[in-house]
Amino acid sequence: MANGLRKRLTSYGDAGFSLFLRKAFIKAMGFSDDALDRPIIGITDTFSDFNPCHGNVPDLIAAIRRGVMLAGGLPMAFPTISIHESFAHPTSMFLRNLMALDTEEMIRAQPMDAVVLVGGCDKTLPAQLMGAASADVPAIVVPTGPMLVGHHRGEVLGACTDCRRLWARHRAGEIDATEIEAVSGRLAPTKGTCMVMGTASTVACMVEALGMCLPGGGTCPATHAERLRLAEASGTAAVRLAAEGLRPRDILTPAALRNAFTVLQAIGGSTNAVIHFTAIAGRLGILVDLDAFDALGRAAPVLVDLKPSGAHYMEHFHWAGGVPRLLRELAPFLDTSCRTVAGGTIADVIAAAEDVPGQNVIRGRDAPIMTGGGLAVLRGNLAPQGALLKRSAATPALLRHEGRAVVFESVEDMIARGDDPALQITPDDVIVMRNAGPKGAPGMPEAGYVPIPRKLAQAGVKDMVRISDARMSGTAFGTVVLHVTPEAATGGPLALVQGGDRIRLDADARRLDLLVDEADLARRRAAWSPPPPPPGAERGYLRLYLDQVLQADEGCDFAFCRPPA
């Protein structure tokens, strides 16, 4: 089988000429014949001036190059799309599949014996793993790592759980404009991803639990020398993976995905991760059963005491032993025979886990943060294909609640009317926002964390039941029901809710129900018509997206990217 420069030759009708021409051009960069005969290790370059979470990527790539060369390989870095949450319009989720396509096709198009995937911000690692799973070239992940904590008036701060908490206080009039501006300069003090258990940290921890990065890779701070040493070791490991031919399909097995989903429940992680790892599994023809995922949470307790479900931050989790130490606590719930890119199994990772005396970030199974599921899958006549609730970050008193629906037709409608003093709403009502799903928004924005209406916030209301077909940042908190499927824009039951209807949430029973009789719902359904397509929907990527995007329960991937049934 061809390797190195002989892989994936450009088609000129003459393979010998194709290789001759390729070598001629690459020699223009000063490479010797000896270098060009080595295994080629691709390194994805996701750095961008628009992506502060990836600010350390140039240093990571330098360390990966060093590791590749120490192991006798030839490193070749190449760029792909770089997506940042705060700099992507309309949403980063809208662009995730585009990045996955970019990553897959660049791996396929260029000669490499293995690839190192360097990413961090929420959608980048999922996109890279989706692309790598489809390309199925030996691969290893190097997460960029979380940033360090900030401080304000003696209080530890973290992007972005504390930014939401303090912004809510600003909206309520408790913090003035001068102070909130000072806070904005202290929430994100270093390079790296959010330092709470948001989506980026959740995904990185799950990647480590999958066995797709080296131990410690999911939690080590972005700015520490240990992160560079992990990058160097990953470059060395990539050369070994190329020689062994160990591919993503060998590691991303159903058992490994169950392990990762178990860790998701135990860390009280982001609801977004369910969509992302469902998409990764779908690339391999593996179907994710949401009810089976819910059962994992009922069995495995929440053990990691991190914001937004707890009190600490990622650097504290790392120094408490990180994912390996957590895996040791979760061992009864895991398949420890799963392979890893480190060269052994999850059992080997557990055996090498560090014991840190006195740490209180990773709880024992006998003293959990909570039981019954960090994330709950809800069903009922309002979400026949499922919805998600982050129980570990919700208000316990609201987990069983019945209230009157106050309906917003879209994100724009919520922005226009949410703070209107004339809005008829009480703390016991249920806020419903629709047409914010994959097709409806489009791009399924992180708008499900609907702000408490200003007049209620100023009266001291901190949480309400909120329901939508949107997503929510993993850094957010509250009693927020998300990913209601099917979404309203496709005619899902959420489209039929009217203001004043009664809605019942019962998280323990895993139910979400609209208390309207079926005959009335049938009349509403007959009168419903879909919303008009957004501007620009007739061409380009938006047309492709709207034509092909799947619903949340299938990972919001493109239908044509999944293998035939």
Phi, psi and omega in degrees: 000138182294147175220175179055224182295342182279353179284143169050059180291144174297140184276107173243003183084005181208102185299321180298316178294322180301315179291319179302314182291320179300315181293324179298316181288320182290332177293340176297342177270001175094012179284143176270166176299324179297315179297320185286347177271358181278162172300135180265126180246112176285147177229116180289132180253102182258017180288144177200147175295342177272004185231084180297335178297337181255023183298337180267004184299317178304320178291322178296318180296320177299319179291321177297316177305315181299316179296321178297315183290325177297332180267003176092014179257172178247112181279139178223106180277144178215147184274150167226176176304141175240123185244130173242142184305315188272356183238020183241122179249136359282331177210158175293329180295326177301328185262351182304313183293329176295319177294322178298317177298315180302311182298313181301311185288327177289326174294317180292323191281332190251150183285113175208144179269340175201166181222141174255123183260113183250114180202172181203300186302152201324308189269349188288312179296316175301316180299317180295318180291325175299313179295318181293323179297321180286318180289326175057043170262143178315131189215151174218145184257138170238098175294150180290332177096156181280151175285170177276164182286158172253177181219145177209120179052043177080003182253139175284135182238149177218133171284130005234015176298314182288334176294323179289318180297315183285327175295322177298322177293324176296316178298327181278358178085012182272340180232130183276175185297324181294316182290319181294330176291321177296320178299320183298335178273357185238353182287326185231079191278347182221174171295156177123177180273173181304139187266015171252179180276059173279195184294317182300312180293321178301311181298317181298318178294322178290324176299319177295318179294329175294333186094015184266356172224168182289153178305135183092345185294336182279343190233339185301131181303147184297330188266358186271152178299330179300326178297321178291322178293322175298321179296316178299314180296328178291323175298319177296317180297326180297323178294319177296317179299322178297318180292322181282336185073024180284116188256163178307323180296336178285337183256321184276067181268166174305322179294319179295321178294322175298319177302314182295320179292328175295318176297319176306314179294320186286337179265000184059045190281188187286139173298331179301329183297331179297315177297312186296315183282338170294321178293317179298314179299319181299328177297337181258006181076018179261123180271133178264122179269112183298325179291326175293322176298317178299320180296326176300319180290326177293330181274312185266123182283163172282122188241348186255123186267073181235148171297145007272358180270346183218221190240339191258187185230170189300321181297327177291321176298318181297312183286348175274358180120349173062204184299319179303318179293322177296318180300326178297318178293328184269000188312319180298341183259000188247159167264099187279000177274357182296141182280159178226162178290348177287347176110351178238219181235173175300327177300322178293321177298316180296319182297329182267002184296145182274138171263123182249108182300134173081356180292145180232020180272318178258110183279157171282162180297339180274356180219059186288163171294315176198162174239169177096001176110117174295320176241133181244137175266120181258144172227173183147183185288349176268344181215068185298333177258008173111156171210162183241144174226128177274089184301323186291344180245013182263165174278118185308322183292342181262358182290341168235111189206141171233134182205174180275134182285132168245115195255132169247132186285340184194174174299318181297320178295320178297318179296320184288323189248345189301325182256010178295122179302337181277354180299127180276101184205145176232165180299337181275351180287165178247119179279127177243123173237129185232179183059038178233024180270196183304312180270325190292325187286311350279172174100004173048069184293163176276057182253002181294338174280069184297126180300144173298127179312140191305319183294330176283321177299319180291339177272002176099006179286126183256336184208150173214161173286126179233137186228134177200170172264014178271184173253177176220142175303142176296344179277351186274169184216168179121173181271082190238119178265127190233169172058031179303123189230136359292153180289162184297322185294342177259008179093016177297164183304334179301331180293342187264353182292137176242150177304134181097343175300153176266136178234137180242126173251129174224093186295324180294322178275355180061044183239143172221110189229139171267119188272064179231137184291155188297326180296319178294319178297322179296320178295318179295320181297320180294331182270351185285145172225147184291153177292155179294153178293153180290160176303138179088004185287354183276353184207171169068201184296324180299319178296314178302315182300309183295327180289327195245343188292137178269171180282169186301324183290349176248013173091002180057024174281174173279138183301322185285351179273350180268146179295155178302145181298000000 
